[in-house]
Amino acid sequence: MTKSLSWTSQYTPKNRQDLTGNREAINKLDKYMKSWKKKPPKKRAAFVHGPTGTGKTIAVQVLAKDNNYDLLEINASDKRTKKKMDEILGKTVTQNVTIFGRPRMILLDEMEGVSGQKDRGGITAIANLIKITRNPIILVATTIGENMEQKFRSLRNKATLIEFSPVSFGEIFSKLREITTDKKIAVYGDILDTIAMRSNGDLRSAINLSLIH
């Protein structure tokens, strides 16, 4: 397990060229971030959603760095209530630069963790903060299915929606071939074929599966 974690960490994208798949979504996310350079856009949040392992969070991190944002990352599932959201973000959303003069960006990850009935106070708080924020807010959710659309309606209406799709078979295969070549590991092509197929578009899962073989 430790080896698996070290490999996935080692091949975590460091720049935009390292990102695999979802070029259209990545371009849309980059365009959204750049739109803040002149003035806050009409929709002051972006809602990035899609299946697990498609690169949503890492894309936000990489593009934030490319655009010189100081990224404040918050796991939304740990801060579910209105009170906690207000305590953490109440002042931050109105301070658009850090003490070092860099523009600030807020990432609320794992938004699916605030989707339950008891957590609606948290969703309401986020929706209210979006109205007044002077910083880009990026919301990331593993998926937005039929059971989540209604619960996130107040956020979706205020956000630019950016959908990440499963990474294609060819893109996963190429990434696995790149990693095994870099590691000087001889792997038959049909094994990589099978791993890429079994991953169902989840690149992180494919890298983990490749280590088992």
Disulfide bonds with the S-S distance in Angstrom:
none
